[in-house]
Amino acid sequence: SKGVGLHAAFWHRSFGHVRSHGCVNLAPLDAKRLFAWTGPHMPAGWIAVLPTRYEPGTIVRIR
């Protein structure tokens, strides 16, 4: 599997209902918490970071 995008959605408040084409929309506060909990961690001043063999990222299982 190539995964699914998880991102903040500030433009609506109907979480728990289908709203996009495969991404999981999160309330901004929930997205901030998830971002702080998962890796790879982004160094200060960077705008993006990709997983590597040494820091592969965090698996988030959605039920």
PDB file of N, CA, C, O and CB in Angstrom:
ATOM      1  N   SER A   1       0.836  -1.183   0.000  1.00  0.00           N
ATOM      2  CA  SER A   1       0.000   0.000   0.000  1.00  0.00           C
ATOM      3  C   SER A   1       0.876   1.241   0.000  1.00  0.00           C
ATOM      4  O   SER A   1       1.941   1.257   0.617  1.00  0.00           O
ATOM      5  CB  SER A   1      -0.948   0.001   1.208  1.00  0.00           C
ATOM      6  N   LYS A   2       0.434   2.259  -0.679  1.00  0.00           N
ATOM      7  CA  LYS A   2       1.182   3.515  -0.725  1.00  0.00           C
ATOM      8  C   LYS A   2       0.803   4.456   0.399  1.00  0.00           C
ATOM      9  O   LYS A   2       1.406   5.520   0.540  1.00  0.00           O
ATOM     10  CB  LYS A   2       0.966   4.199  -2.046  1.00  0.00           C
ATOM     11  N   GLY A   3      -0.183   4.090   1.201  1.00  0.00           N
ATOM     12  CA  GLY A   3      -0.559   4.919   2.331  1.00  0.00           C
ATOM     13  C   GLY A   3      -1.686   5.884   2.008  1.00  0.00           C
ATOM     14  O   GLY A   3      -2.206   5.928   0.894  1.00  0.00           O
ATOM     15  N   VAL A   4      -2.037   6.642   3.010  1.00  0.00           N
ATOM     16  CA  VAL A   4      -3.125   7.605   2.935  1.00  0.00           C
ATOM     17  C   VAL A   4      -2.642   8.896   3.557  1.00  0.00           C
ATOM     18  O   VAL A   4      -1.871   8.882   4.517  1.00  0.00           O
ATOM     19  CB  VAL A   4      -4.410   7.079   3.647  1.00  0.00           C
ATOM     20  N   GLY A   5      -3.091  10.010   3.014  1.00  0.00           N
ATOM     21  CA  GLY A   5      -2.710  11.305   3.575  1.00  0.00           C
ATOM     22  C   GLY A   5      -3.531  11.655   4.806  1.00  0.00           C
ATOM     23  O   GLY A   5      -4.749  11.475   4.817  1.00  0.00           O
ATOM     24  N   LEU A   6      -2.877  12.147   5.826  1.00  0.00           N
ATOM     25  CA  LEU A   6      -3.526  12.674   7.025  1.00  0.00           C
ATOM     26  C   LEU A   6      -3.183  14.150   7.076  1.00  0.00           C
ATOM     27  O   LEU A   6      -2.004  14.505   7.065  1.00  0.00           O
ATOM     28  CB  LEU A   6      -3.065  11.916   8.342  1.00  0.00           C
ATOM     29  N   HIS A   7      -4.179  15.015   7.132  1.00  0.00           N
ATOM     30  CA  HIS A   7      -3.876  16.446   7.171  1.00  0.00           C
ATOM     31  C   HIS A   7      -4.968  17.222   7.884  1.00  0.00           C
ATOM     32  O   HIS A   7      -6.104  16.763   8.007  1.00  0.00           O
ATOM     33  CB  HIS A   7      -3.690  16.990   5.761  1.00  0.00           C
ATOM     34  N   ALA A   8      -4.599  18.409   8.350  1.00  0.00           N
ATOM     35  CA  ALA A   8      -5.562  19.294   8.994  1.00  0.00           C
ATOM     36  C   ALA A   8      -6.543  19.817   7.953  1.00  0.00           C
ATOM     37  O   ALA A   8      -6.186  20.028   6.794  1.00  0.00           O
ATOM     38  CB  ALA A   8      -4.846  20.466   9.710  1.00  0.00           C
ATOM     39  N   ALA A   9      -7.769  20.019   8.380  1.00  0.00           N
ATOM     40  CA  ALA A   9      -8.805  20.597   7.518  1.00  0.00           C
ATOM     41  C   ALA A   9      -9.500  21.688   8.322  1.00  0.00           C
ATOM     42  O   ALA A   9     -10.378  21.407   9.138  1.00  0.00           O
ATOM     43  CB  ALA A   9      -9.836  19.500   7.018  1.00  0.00           C
ATOM     44  N   PHE A  10      -9.103  22.923   8.087  1.00  0.00           N
ATOM     45  CA  PHE A  10      -9.678  24.046   8.831  1.00  0.00           C
ATOM     46  C   PHE A  10     -10.952  24.574   8.183  1.00  0.00           C
ATOM     47  O   PHE A  10     -11.640  25.408   8.771  1.00  0.00           O
ATOM     48  CB  PHE A  10      -8.662  25.169   8.947  1.00  0.00           C
ATOM     49  N   TRP A  11     -11.277  24.103   6.981  1.00  0.00           N
ATOM     50  CA  TRP A  11     -12.378  24.662   6.196  1.00  0.00           C
ATOM     51  C   TRP A  11     -13.727  23.993   6.452  1.00  0.00           C
ATOM     52  O   TRP A  11     -14.727  24.402   5.862  1.00  0.00           O
ATOM     53  CB  TRP A  11     -12.051  24.560   4.742  1.00  0.00           C
ATOM     54  N   HIS A  12     -13.783  22.979   7.311  1.00  0.00           N
ATOM     55  CA  HIS A  12     -15.076  22.377   7.661  1.00  0.00           C
ATOM     56  C   HIS A  12     -15.013  21.821   9.074  1.00  0.00           C
ATOM     57  O   HIS A  12     -13.942  21.725   9.672  1.00  0.00           O
ATOM     58  CB  HIS A  12     -15.461  21.258   6.655  1.00  0.00           C
ATOM     59  N   ARG A  13     -16.182  21.456   9.600  1.00  0.00           N
ATOM     60  CA  ARG A  13     -16.258  20.912  10.957  1.00  0.00           C
ATOM     61  C   ARG A  13     -17.050  19.606  10.986  1.00  0.00           C
ATOM     62  O   ARG A  13     -17.521  19.193  12.045  1.00  0.00           O
ATOM     63  CB  ARG A  13     -16.895  21.933  11.905  1.00  0.00           C
ATOM     64  N   SER A  14     -17.199  18.961   9.842  1.00  0.00           N
ATOM     65  CA  SER A  14     -17.988  17.722   9.790  1.00  0.00           C
ATOM     66  C   SER A  14     -17.077  16.499   9.754  1.00  0.00           C
ATOM     67  O   SER A  14     -17.136  15.693   8.826  1.00  0.00           O
ATOM     68  CB  SER A  14     -18.918  17.724   8.561  1.00  0.00           C
ATOM     69  N   PHE A  15     -16.234  16.375  10.778  1.00  0.00           N
ATOM     70  CA  PHE A  15     -15.316  15.246  10.865  1.00  0.00           C
ATOM     71  C   PHE A  15     -16.104  13.976  11.156  1.00  0.00           C
ATOM     72  O   PHE A  15     -17.105  14.007  11.872  1.00  0.00           O
ATOM     73  CB  PHE A  15     -14.241  15.487  11.954  1.00  0.00           C
ATOM     74  N   GLY A  16     -15.648  12.857  10.596  1.00  0.00           N
ATOM     75  CA  GLY A  16     -16.345  11.597  10.746  1.00  0.00           C
ATOM     76  C   GLY A  16     -17.250  11.287   9.566  1.00  0.00           C
ATOM     77  O   GLY A  16     -17.888  10.235   9.527  1.00  0.00           O
ATOM     78  N   HIS A  17     -17.309  12.199   8.604  1.00  0.00           N
ATOM     79  CA  HIS A  17     -18.095  12.007   7.387  1.00  0.00           C
ATOM     80  C   HIS A  17     -17.162  12.106   6.189  1.00  0.00           C
ATOM     81  O   HIS A  17     -16.153  12.809   6.245  1.00  0.00           O
ATOM     82  CB  HIS A  17     -19.250  13.054   7.285  1.00  0.00           C
ATOM     83  N   VAL A  18     -17.489  11.411   5.111  1.00  0.00           N
ATOM     84  CA  VAL A  18     -16.660  11.449   3.902  1.00  0.00           C
ATOM     85  C   VAL A  18     -16.622  12.873   3.360  1.00  0.00           C
ATOM     86  O   VAL A  18     -17.665  13.482   3.123  1.00  0.00           O
ATOM     87  CB  VAL A  18     -17.201  10.466   2.820  1.00  0.00           C
ATOM     88  N   ARG A  19     -15.409  13.402   3.166  1.00  0.00           N
ATOM     89  CA  ARG A  19     -15.243  14.771   2.689  1.00  0.00           C
ATOM     90  C   ARG A  19     -14.178  14.903   1.609  1.00  0.00           C
ATOM     91  O   ARG A  19     -14.039  15.980   1.029  1.00  0.00           O
ATOM     92  CB  ARG A  19     -14.901  15.668   3.839  1.00  0.00           C
ATOM     93  N   SER A  20     -13.426  13.859   1.320  1.00  0.00           N
ATOM     94  CA  SER A  20     -12.342  13.996   0.351  1.00  0.00           C
ATOM     95  C   SER A  20     -12.201  12.710  -0.450  1.00  0.00           C
ATOM     96  O   SER A  20     -13.025  11.803  -0.336  1.00  0.00           O
ATOM     97  CB  SER A  20     -11.013  14.343   1.057  1.00  0.00           C
ATOM     98  N   HIS A  21     -11.164  12.638  -1.248  1.00  0.00           N
ATOM     99  CA  HIS A  21     -10.941  11.504  -2.148  1.00  0.00           C
ATOM    100  C   HIS A  21      -9.869  10.554  -1.623  1.00  0.00           C
ATOM    101  O   HIS A  21      -9.027  10.095  -2.395  1.00  0.00           O
ATOM    102  CB  HIS A  21     -10.548  12.005  -3.529  1.00  0.00           C
ATOM    103  N   GLY A  22      -9.883  10.255  -0.345  1.00  0.00           N
ATOM    104  CA  GLY A  22      -8.949   9.286   0.193  1.00  0.00           C
ATOM    105  C   GLY A  22      -8.135   9.770   1.367  1.00  0.00           C
ATOM    106  O   GLY A  22      -7.614   8.958   2.131  1.00  0.00           O
ATOM    107  N   CYS A  23      -8.011  11.072   1.532  1.00  0.00           N
ATOM    108  CA  CYS A  23      -7.277  11.597   2.683  1.00  0.00           C
ATOM    109  C   CYS A  23      -8.149  11.511   3.932  1.00  0.00           C
ATOM    110  O   CYS A  23      -9.374  11.416   3.849  1.00  0.00           O
ATOM    111  CB  CYS A  23      -6.828  13.061   2.432  1.00  0.00           C
ATOM    112  N   VAL A  24      -7.501  11.546   5.074  1.00  0.00           N
ATOM    113  CA  VAL A  24      -8.214  11.622   6.341  1.00  0.00           C
ATOM    114  C   VAL A  24      -8.074  13.053   6.832  1.00  0.00           C
ATOM    115  O   VAL A  24      -6.975  13.503   7.157  1.00  0.00           O
ATOM    116  CB  VAL A  24      -7.660  10.585   7.396  1.00  0.00           C
ATOM    117  N   ASN A  25      -9.200  13.768   6.884  1.00  0.00           N
ATOM    118  CA  ASN A  25      -9.200  15.150   7.375  1.00  0.00           C
ATOM    119  C   ASN A  25      -9.206  15.134   8.898  1.00  0.00           C
ATOM    120  O   ASN A  25      -9.978  14.400   9.514  1.00  0.00           O
ATOM    121  CB  ASN A  25     -10.427  15.944   6.826  1.00  0.00           C
ATOM    122  N   LEU A  26      -8.352  15.938   9.495  1.00  0.00           N
ATOM    123  CA  LEU A  26      -8.262  16.038  10.947  1.00  0.00           C
ATOM    124  C   LEU A  26      -8.557  17.464  11.376  1.00  0.00           C
ATOM    125  O   LEU A  26      -8.252  18.416  10.657  1.00  0.00           O
ATOM    126  CB  LEU A  26      -6.870  15.596  11.449  1.00  0.00           C
ATOM    127  N   ALA A  27      -9.153  17.603  12.558  1.00  0.00           N
ATOM    128  CA  ALA A  27      -9.296  18.932  13.138  1.00  0.00           C
ATOM    129  C   ALA A  27      -7.886  19.480  13.354  1.00  0.00           C
ATOM    130  O   ALA A  27      -6.979  18.711  13.670  1.00  0.00           O
ATOM    131  CB  ALA A  27     -10.120  18.896  14.488  1.00  0.00           C
ATOM    132  N   PRO A  28      -7.678  20.784  13.194  1.00  0.00           N
ATOM    133  CA  PRO A  28      -6.324  21.339  13.321  1.00  0.00           C
ATOM    134  C   PRO A  28      -5.600  20.953  14.613  1.00  0.00           C
ATOM    135  O   PRO A  28      -4.409  20.644  14.571  1.00  0.00           O
ATOM    136  CB  PRO A  28      -6.393  22.828  13.234  1.00  0.00           C
ATOM    137  N   LEU A  29      -6.281  20.963  15.747  1.00  0.00           N
ATOM    138  CA  LEU A  29      -5.624  20.593  17.006  1.00  0.00           C
ATOM    139  C   LEU A  29      -5.208  19.126  16.998  1.00  0.00           C
ATOM    140  O   LEU A  29      -4.124  18.788  17.475  1.00  0.00           O
ATOM    141  CB  LEU A  29      -6.553  20.869  18.196  1.00  0.00           C
ATOM    142  N   ASP A  30      -6.061  18.248  16.461  1.00  0.00           N
ATOM    143  CA  ASP A  30      -5.718  16.828  16.364  1.00  0.00           C
ATOM    144  C   ASP A  30      -4.548  16.608  15.416  1.00  0.00           C
ATOM    145  O   ASP A  30      -3.679  15.781  15.691  1.00  0.00           O
ATOM    146  CB  ASP A  30      -6.928  16.016  15.898  1.00  0.00           C
ATOM    147  N   ALA A  31      -4.513  17.334  14.308  1.00  0.00           N
ATOM    148  CA  ALA A  31      -3.402  17.220  13.356  1.00  0.00           C
ATOM    149  C   ALA A  31      -2.092  17.657  14.009  1.00  0.00           C
ATOM    150  O   ALA A  31      -1.051  17.037  13.794  1.00  0.00           O
ATOM    151  CB  ALA A  31      -3.677  18.068  12.093  1.00  0.00           C
ATOM    152  N   LYS A  32      -2.146  18.714  14.797  1.00  0.00           N
ATOM    153  CA  LYS A  32      -0.942  19.200  15.490  1.00  0.00           C
ATOM    154  C   LYS A  32      -0.417  18.146  16.464  1.00  0.00           C
ATOM    155  O   LYS A  32       0.790  17.913  16.538  1.00  0.00           O
ATOM    156  CB  LYS A  32      -1.244  20.515  16.245  1.00  0.00           C
ATOM    157  N   ARG A  33      -1.316  17.514  17.206  1.00  0.00           N
ATOM    158  CA  ARG A  33      -0.913  16.464  18.151  1.00  0.00           C
ATOM    159  C   ARG A  33      -0.313  15.267  17.425  1.00  0.00           C
ATOM    160  O   ARG A  33       0.715  14.734  17.843  1.00  0.00           O
ATOM    161  CB  ARG A  33      -2.113  16.014  18.994  1.00  0.00           C
ATOM    162  N   LEU A  34      -0.956  14.843  16.335  1.00  0.00           N
ATOM    163  CA  LEU A  34      -0.465  13.698  15.570  1.00  0.00           C
ATOM    164  C   LEU A  34       0.903  14.007  14.961  1.00  0.00           C
ATOM    165  O   LEU A  34       1.797  13.162  14.990  1.00  0.00           O
ATOM    166  CB  LEU A  34      -1.469  13.317  14.464  1.00  0.00           C
ATOM    167  N   PHE A  35       1.069  15.204  14.415  1.00  0.00           N
ATOM    168  CA  PHE A  35       2.336  15.612  13.815  1.00  0.00           C
ATOM    169  C   PHE A  35       3.460  15.579  14.847  1.00  0.00           C
ATOM    170  O   PHE A  35       4.570  15.145  14.540  1.00  0.00           O
ATOM    171  CB  PHE A  35       2.214  17.017  13.208  1.00  0.00           C
ATOM    172  N   ALA A  36       3.182  16.034  16.067  1.00  0.00           N
ATOM    173  CA  ALA A  36       4.200  16.043  17.127  1.00  0.00           C
ATOM    174  C   ALA A  36       4.555  14.629  17.574  1.00  0.00           C
ATOM    175  O   ALA A  36       5.671  14.391  18.035  1.00  0.00           O
ATOM    176  CB  ALA A  36       3.712  16.860  18.328  1.00  0.00           C
ATOM    177  N   TRP A  37       3.624  13.693  17.444  1.00  0.00           N
ATOM    178  CA  TRP A  37       3.813  12.323  17.920  1.00  0.00           C
ATOM    179  C   TRP A  37       4.520  11.438  16.906  1.00  0.00           C
ATOM    180  O   TRP A  37       5.200  10.488  17.294  1.00  0.00           O
ATOM    181  CB  TRP A  37       2.484  11.716  18.272  1.00  0.00           C
ATOM    182  N   THR A  38       4.377  11.724  15.624  1.00  0.00           N
ATOM    183  CA  THR A  38       4.910  10.863  14.572  1.00  0.00           C
ATOM    184  C   THR A  38       6.288  11.303  14.106  1.00  0.00           C
ATOM    185  O   THR A  38       6.725  12.416  14.401  1.00  0.00           O
ATOM    186  CB  THR A  38       3.963  10.835  13.398  1.00  0.00           C
ATOM    187  N   GLY A  39       6.966  10.432  13.382  1.00  0.00           N
ATOM    188  CA  GLY A  39       8.264  10.748  12.808  1.00  0.00           C
ATOM    189  C   GLY A  39       8.255  10.403  11.332  1.00  0.00           C
ATOM    190  O   GLY A  39       7.296   9.784  10.872  1.00  0.00           O
ATOM    191  N   PRO A  40       9.253  10.763  10.580  1.00  0.00           N
ATOM    192  CA  PRO A  40      10.455  11.444  11.055  1.00  0.00           C
ATOM    193  C   PRO A  40      10.155  12.879  11.462  1.00  0.00           C
ATOM    194  O   PRO A  40       9.285  13.536  10.889  1.00  0.00           O
ATOM    195  CB  PRO A  40      11.536  11.422   9.981  1.00  0.00           C
ATOM    196  N   HIS A  41      10.888  13.349  12.456  1.00  0.00           N
ATOM    197  CA  HIS A  41      10.676  14.704  12.953  1.00  0.00           C
ATOM    198  C   HIS A  41      11.327  15.711  12.024  1.00  0.00           C
ATOM    199  O   HIS A  41      12.387  15.455  11.453  1.00  0.00           O
ATOM    200  CB  HIS A  41      11.227  14.856  14.376  1.00  0.00           C
ATOM    201  N   MET A  42      10.686  16.849  11.882  1.00  0.00           N
ATOM    202  CA  MET A  42      11.159  17.871  10.960  1.00  0.00           C
ATOM    203  C   MET A  42      12.025  18.888  11.700  1.00  0.00           C
ATOM    204  O   MET A  42      11.578  19.484  12.679  1.00  0.00           O
ATOM    205  CB  MET A  42       9.974  18.570  10.272  1.00  0.00           C
ATOM    206  N   PRO A  43      13.252  19.090  11.242  1.00  0.00           N
ATOM    207  CA  PRO A  43      14.123  20.083  11.868  1.00  0.00           C
ATOM    208  C   PRO A  43      13.549  21.496  11.733  1.00  0.00           C
ATOM    209  O   PRO A  43      12.826  21.794  10.783  1.00  0.00           O
ATOM    210  CB  PRO A  43      15.523  20.025  11.248  1.00  0.00           C
ATOM    211  N   ALA A  44      13.875  22.344  12.679  1.00  0.00           N
ATOM    212  CA  ALA A  44      13.412  23.732  12.650  1.00  0.00           C
ATOM    213  C   ALA A  44      13.826  24.403  11.344  1.00  0.00           C
ATOM    214  O   ALA A  44      14.962  24.256  10.892  1.00  0.00           O
ATOM    215  CB  ALA A  44      13.970  24.517  13.855  1.00  0.00           C
ATOM    216  N   GLY A  45      12.905  25.133  10.750  1.00  0.00           N
ATOM    217  CA  GLY A  45      13.184  25.857   9.519  1.00  0.00           C
ATOM    218  C   GLY A  45      12.921  25.064   8.248  1.00  0.00           C
ATOM    219  O   GLY A  45      12.899  25.641   7.161  1.00  0.00           O
ATOM    220  N   TRP A  46      12.722  23.763   8.356  1.00  0.00           N
ATOM    221  CA  TRP A  46      12.434  22.937   7.177  1.00  0.00           C
ATOM    222  C   TRP A  46      10.950  23.017   6.861  1.00  0.00           C
ATOM    223  O   TRP A  46      10.140  23.317   7.738  1.00  0.00           O
ATOM    224  CB  TRP A  46      12.864  21.457   7.406  1.00  0.00           C
ATOM    225  N   ILE A  47      10.586  22.749   5.598  1.00  0.00           N
ATOM    226  CA  ILE A  47       9.177  22.739   5.219  1.00  0.00           C
ATOM    227  C   ILE A  47       8.686  21.336   4.869  1.00  0.00           C
ATOM    228  O   ILE A  47       7.483  21.125   4.715  1.00  0.00           O
ATOM    229  CB  ILE A  47       8.950  23.672   4.043  1.00  0.00           C
ATOM    230  N   ALA A  48       9.594  20.385   4.743  1.00  0.00           N
ATOM    231  CA  ALA A  48       9.217  19.004   4.430  1.00  0.00           C
ATOM    232  C   ALA A  48      10.344  18.069   4.838  1.00  0.00           C
ATOM    233  O   ALA A  48      11.508  18.464   4.906  1.00  0.00           O
ATOM    234  CB  ALA A  48       8.892  18.841   2.920  1.00  0.00           C
ATOM    235  N   VAL A  49       9.977  16.827   5.107  1.00  0.00           N
ATOM    236  CA  VAL A  49      10.947  15.783   5.399  1.00  0.00           C
ATOM    237  C   VAL A  49      10.332  14.461   4.942  1.00  0.00           C
ATOM    238  O   VAL A  49       9.134  14.233   5.111  1.00  0.00           O
ATOM    239  CB  VAL A  49      11.329  15.751   6.933  1.00  0.00           C
ATOM    240  N   LEU A  50      11.152  13.608   4.370  1.00  0.00           N
ATOM    241  CA  LEU A  50      10.678  12.319   3.877  1.00  0.00           C
ATOM    242  C   LEU A  50      11.260  11.193   4.716  1.00  0.00           C
ATOM    243  O   LEU A  50      12.343  11.342   5.284  1.00  0.00           O
ATOM    244  CB  LEU A  50      11.047  12.132   2.394  1.00  0.00           C
ATOM    245  N   PRO A  51      10.558  10.070   4.803  1.00  0.00           N
ATOM    246  CA  PRO A  51      11.103   8.935   5.542  1.00  0.00           C
ATOM    247  C   PRO A  51      12.339   8.380   4.850  1.00  0.00           C
ATOM    248  O   PRO A  51      12.497   8.507   3.635  1.00  0.00           O
ATOM    249  CB  PRO A  51      10.047   7.836   5.695  1.00  0.00           C
ATOM    250  N   THR A  52      13.209   7.767   5.635  1.00  0.00           N
ATOM    251  CA  THR A  52      14.416   7.138   5.102  1.00  0.00           C
ATOM    252  C   THR A  52      14.484   5.703   5.614  1.00  0.00           C
ATOM    253  O   THR A  52      13.651   5.271   6.411  1.00  0.00           O
ATOM    254  CB  THR A  52      15.697   7.937   5.507  1.00  0.00           C
ATOM    255  N   ARG A  53      15.472   4.990   5.153  1.00  0.00           N
ATOM    256  CA  ARG A  53      15.676   3.626   5.633  1.00  0.00           C
ATOM    257  C   ARG A  53      15.965   3.618   7.132  1.00  0.00           C
ATOM    258  O   ARG A  53      15.578   2.682   7.831  1.00  0.00           O
ATOM    259  CB  ARG A  53      16.824   2.953   4.866  1.00  0.00           C
ATOM    260  N   TYR A  54      16.635   4.644   7.626  1.00  0.00           N
ATOM    261  CA  TYR A  54      17.020   4.708   9.030  1.00  0.00           C
ATOM    262  C   TYR A  54      15.934   5.306   9.915  1.00  0.00           C
ATOM    263  O   TYR A  54      15.893   5.041  11.116  1.00  0.00           O
ATOM    264  CB  TYR A  54      18.283   5.508   9.175  1.00  0.00           C
ATOM    265  N   GLU A  55      15.064   6.103   9.332  1.00  0.00           N
ATOM    266  CA  GLU A  55      13.934   6.697  10.054  1.00  0.00           C
ATOM    267  C   GLU A  55      12.701   6.567   9.157  1.00  0.00           C
ATOM    268  O   GLU A  55      12.318   7.516   8.473  1.00  0.00           O
ATOM    269  CB  GLU A  55      14.215   8.215  10.437  1.00  0.00           C
ATOM    270  N   PRO A  56      12.080   5.369   9.166  1.00  0.00           N
ATOM    271  CA  PRO A  56      11.057   5.044   8.175  1.00  0.00           C
ATOM    272  C   PRO A  56       9.702   5.718   8.370  1.00  0.00           C
ATOM    273  O   PRO A  56       8.853   5.635   7.482  1.00  0.00           O
ATOM    274  CB  PRO A  56      10.856   3.596   8.165  1.00  0.00           C
ATOM    275  N   GLY A  57       9.480   6.357   9.456  1.00  0.00           N
ATOM    276  CA  GLY A  57       8.175   6.972   9.684  1.00  0.00           C
ATOM    277  C   GLY A  57       7.371   6.185  10.696  1.00  0.00           C
ATOM    278  O   GLY A  57       7.840   5.187  11.243  1.00  0.00           O
ATOM    279  N   THR A  58       6.166   6.640  10.936  1.00  0.00           N
ATOM    280  CA  THR A  58       5.293   6.059  11.947  1.00  0.00           C
ATOM    281  C   THR A  58       4.083   5.429  11.273  1.00  0.00           C
ATOM    282  O   THR A  58       3.448   6.051  10.422  1.00  0.00           O
ATOM    283  CB  THR A  58       4.852   7.125  12.974  1.00  0.00           C
ATOM    284  N   ILE A  59       3.766   4.208  11.647  1.00  0.00           N
ATOM    285  CA  ILE A  59       2.562   3.559  11.136  1.00  0.00           C
ATOM    286  C   ILE A  59       1.383   4.013  11.989  1.00  0.00           C
ATOM    287  O   ILE A  59       1.414   3.900  13.214  1.00  0.00           O
ATOM    288  CB  ILE A  59       2.703   1.995  11.150  1.00  0.00           C
ATOM    289  N   VAL A  60       0.356   4.520  11.342  1.00  0.00           N
ATOM    290  CA  VAL A  60      -0.871   4.933  12.020  1.00  0.00           C
ATOM    291  C   VAL A  60      -1.985   4.049  11.482  1.00  0.00           C
ATOM    292  O   VAL A  60      -2.323   4.122  10.301  1.00  0.00           O
ATOM    293  CB  VAL A  60      -1.185   6.472  11.797  1.00  0.00           C
ATOM    294  N   ARG A  61      -2.545   3.230  12.327  1.00  0.00           N
ATOM    295  CA  ARG A  61      -3.635   2.333  11.900  1.00  0.00           C
ATOM    296  C   ARG A  61      -4.973   2.990  12.201  1.00  0.00           C
ATOM    297  O   ARG A  61      -5.242   3.417  13.324  1.00  0.00           O
ATOM    298  CB  ARG A  61      -3.536   0.943  12.611  1.00  0.00           C
ATOM    299  N   ILE A  62      -5.793   3.058  11.179  1.00  0.00           N
ATOM    300  CA  ILE A  62      -7.114   3.668  11.308  1.00  0.00           C
ATOM    301  C   ILE A  62      -8.151   2.563  11.193  1.00  0.00           C
ATOM    302  O   ILE A  62      -8.143   1.792  10.233  1.00  0.00           O
ATOM    303  CB  ILE A  62      -7.347   4.778  10.222  1.00  0.00           C
ATOM    304  N   ARG A  63      -9.024   2.488  12.153  1.00  0.00           N
ATOM    305  CA  ARG A  63     -10.059   1.442  12.148  1.00  0.00           C
ATOM    306  C   ARG A  63     -11.397   2.036  11.827  1.00  0.00           C
ATOM    307  O   ARG A  63     -12.395   1.318  11.776  1.00  0.00           O
ATOM    308  CB  ARG A  63     -10.121   0.717  13.493  1.00  0.00           C
TER     309      ARG A  63
END
